[in-house]
Amino acid sequence: MHSSVLRSLLLGCGLLLAVLGCSPHGDCGCTQPPSGTVQGRLVDAQGQPVVGAEVCVVTLSVYDPAHPGIFVQAKGRSRADGTFEIKATVGRHRLLVRAQVGPTVFLPRLGPEFELSTPGMLVAGQDLDLTATAPATLTVAITPAHGAQQEDALLLEQLLLVDGVEYSLPIASLKPAVVAGLETVLFSSQPPGAYTLSLWRSETTGTHPVVGTAKATITLAEGATLDLPLPVQ
């Protein structure tokens, strides 16, 4: 229970920093840590440049051994020739591409580890090849729907296997609404793979105690359409 609460707080802090723009590209007025630059190029299975795909600089963490995580440090986009250039903090990182470009969805692609050891350092040649896939659709029905004095926090994560360890990558964090007595969430255009859904229900009055939770681990097949009931305990 304590590890789940800590993990939720860490995720919340990360999302808040992202909203505030506290990243190597942010403009929040805070002191930015020393950074360097990573360069590379994205191509598809035919060797053609992939244009406009989001590229993330990530770190892999086993701070909580029960829940190893992938955390985004910086983001950029590929240019017309498939090249990209991203500023990131000093440290050991990897590149991650989990992208949709127009109607095309690509399988998640995690690059090898690289190190920005000194401020101003340039790491070049971090090229990645991407594989297009038939996306899957996931519809989640939360039962029972939350009441007027309650709210739900739903987290979708994709599980990625790296060197024999399964890491979780946060995909979406939201508060579902109840419409006509139904509480449903649609996740469209998702790459196939293993996913985890976690839900925390709390009262919106008083000290906001947690009054229910739900969790499910699922596998989305390529091109599948899955309807998932998520019962709150």
C-alpha positions in Angstrom: 0.0 0.0 0.0 2.8 2.4 0.9 4.7 1.7 -2.3 1.6 2.4 -4.3 1.0 5.7 -2.6 4.6 6.7 -3.1 4.5 5.7 -6.7 1.3 7.8 -7.2 2.9 10.8 -5.6 6.1 10.5 -7.8 3.9 10.2 -10.9 1.9 13.2 -9.8 5.0 15.3 -9.2 6.3 14.3 -12.7 3.0 15.3 -14.3 3.0 18.6 -12.4 6.5 19.4 -13.6 5.5 18.6 -17.1 2.6 20.9 -16.9 4.7 23.7 -15.5 7.3 23.3 -18.2 10.1 22.4 -15.7 12.1 20.4 -18.2 15.3 21.2 -20.2 13.0 23.1 -22.5 10.8 24.7 -19.8 10.3 28.3 -18.9 9.1 28.1 -15.3 11.7 30.4 -13.8 13.4 27.5 -11.9 17.1 26.8 -12.1 17.7 24.2 -14.8 20.2 21.4 -14.2 23.3 20.9 -16.4 22.4 19.5 -19.8 23.8 18.1 -23.0 22.4 17.3 -26.4 21.5 14.0 -28.1 21.1 13.7 -31.9 19.8 10.9 -34.1 17.5 9.9 -36.9 14.2 7.9 -37.2 13.5 5.6 -40.2 10.8 3.1 -41.0 11.1 -0.5 -42.1 11.8 0.6 -45.6 14.5 3.0 -44.5 12.4 6.1 -45.2 12.5 9.0 -42.7 9.8 9.2 -40.1 8.6 12.8 -39.9 7.0 14.5 -36.9 7.3 11.6 -34.4 7.8 12.4 -30.8 11.1 11.2 -29.4 11.6 11.0 -25.6 14.8 10.9 -23.5 14.0 8.5 -20.7 15.6 7.0 -17.6 14.9 3.5 -16.3 14.5 3.3 -12.5 14.3 0.4 -10.0 13.9 2.8 -7.0 10.8 0.7 -6.2 11.9 -2.9 -7.1 8.3 -4.0 -7.2 7.4 -1.4 -9.8 10.4 -0.5 -12.1 9.5 2.5 -14.1 10.4 4.5 -17.2 10.5 8.2 -16.7 10.5 10.9 -19.4 13.2 13.5 -19.0 12.9 15.5 -22.2 11.0 15.4 -25.6 11.6 16.4 -29.2 10.2 15.7 -32.7 11.8 14.4 -35.8 12.3 16.7 -38.7 11.5 16.3 -42.4 14.6 14.2 -42.9 13.9 12.1 -39.8 16.6 13.7 -37.7 16.1 15.0 -34.2 18.0 17.0 -31.6 17.0 17.0 -27.9 18.6 18.7 -24.9 18.6 16.5 -21.8 20.0 16.6 -18.3 23.4 15.1 -17.6 23.2 11.4 -16.8 22.6 8.0 -18.2 19.5 7.8 -20.5 17.9 6.0 -23.4 15.7 7.1 -26.3 12.1 6.0 -26.5 9.7 6.4 -29.4 6.1 5.4 -28.9 4.6 7.4 -31.7 1.6 8.0 -33.9 2.2 10.0 -37.1 -1.1 10.7 -38.9 -2.9 7.3 -39.1 0.3 5.3 -38.6 1.1 3.8 -35.2 4.5 2.5 -34.4 5.6 -0.2 -32.0 7.4 1.2 -28.9 11.2 1.4 -29.7 13.7 1.8 -26.9 17.3 2.6 -27.8 20.5 1.6 -26.1 21.8 3.4 -23.1 23.9 6.5 -23.6 25.6 9.0 -21.2 25.7 12.7 -21.2 28.6 13.0 -18.8 29.4 16.7 -18.9 27.4 19.9 -19.5 27.3 20.8 -23.1 28.2 17.3 -24.3 26.9 16.1 -27.6 25.9 12.5 -28.2 25.3 11.8 -31.9 24.3 8.7 -34.0 21.4 7.6 -31.8 19.4 6.3 -34.8 16.3 4.2 -34.4 14.3 2.1 -36.9 10.5 2.0 -36.3 8.0 -0.7 -37.1 4.5 0.3 -38.1 1.7 -1.8 -36.6 -2.1 -2.2 -36.6 -3.3 -0.2 -33.6 -5.6 -1.6 -30.9 -8.6 0.0 -29.2 -9.4 -0.4 -25.5 -12.7 0.6 -23.9 -12.8 0.5 -20.1 -16.2 0.4 -18.2 -15.7 1.2 -14.5 -18.3 -0.4 -12.3 -20.0 0.8 -10.2 -19.7 4.4 -11.4 -18.5 6.9 -8.8 -21.0 8.9 -6.9 -21.6 12.6 -6.8 -19.2 13.1 -3.8 -16.5 10.8 -5.3 -13.9 10.9 -8.0 -11.8 8.3 -9.7 -8.1 8.6 -10.8 -7.3 6.2 -13.6 -3.8 5.4 -14.8 -2.9 3.4 -17.9 0.7 2.1 -18.2 2.4 0.0 -20.9 4.7 -2.7 -19.7 8.0 -2.9 -21.6 10.6 -5.7 -21.2 14.2 -4.4 -21.0 17.1 -6.8 -20.3 14.7 -9.3 -18.6 13.1 -6.7 -16.4 9.5 -5.5 -16.9 9.3 -1.7 -16.7 6.1 0.4 -16.6 5.6 3.4 -18.8 2.8 5.8 -17.9 0.6 6.4 -20.9 -2.4 8.4 -19.6 -3.6 9.7 -16.2 -7.1 11.1 -16.0 -10.3 11.5 -14.0 -13.2 9.8 -15.8 -16.6 11.4 -15.8 -20.0 9.8 -15.3 -22.3 10.4 -18.3 -25.9 9.1 -18.2 -25.0 6.8 -15.3 -22.1 5.2 -17.1 -18.3 5.7 -16.5 -16.4 4.7 -19.5 -13.0 5.6 -21.0 -11.8 5.0 -24.6 -8.1 4.5 -25.4 -7.8 4.4 -29.2 -4.8 3.9 -31.5 -2.7 2.0 -28.9 0.2 -0.2 -30.0 -0.2 -3.9 -29.1 1.5 -5.1 -26.0 0.9 -5.7 -22.2 -0.8 -2.9 -20.2 -1.8 -2.2 -16.6 -4.8 -0.2 -15.5 -4.9 1.1 -12.0 -7.8 3.1 -10.4 -8.1 4.9 -7.1 -11.5 6.1 -5.9 -11.7 8.8 -3.2 -14.3 11.0 -1.5 -14.2 14.6 -2.6 -15.0 15.9 0.9 -13.1 15.9 4.2 -9.6 14.4 4.0 -10.3 12.7 0.6 -10.0 9.1 1.9 -9.5 6.3 -0.6 -12.7 4.3 -0.7 -12.0 1.8 -3.5 -9.3 0.6 -5.9 -9.2 -1.5 -9.0 -6.4 -3.0 -11.1 -6.1 -5.1 -14.2 -3.3 -6.3 -16.4 -4.2 -7.0 -20.0 -2.7 -7.8 -23.4 -3.8 -5.9 -26.5 -3.3 -7.8 -29.7 -2.5 -6.1 -32.9 -5.6 -4.6 -34.4 -7.8 -5.8 -31.5 -10.8 -4.1 -30.1 -11.2 -4.9 -26.4 -14.0 -4.0 -24.0 -12.8 -4.3 -20.4 -14.9 -4.2 -17.2 -13.0 -2.7 -14.3 -14.8 -3.5 -11.0 -14.0 -1.3 -8.1 -13.4 -3.1 -4.8 
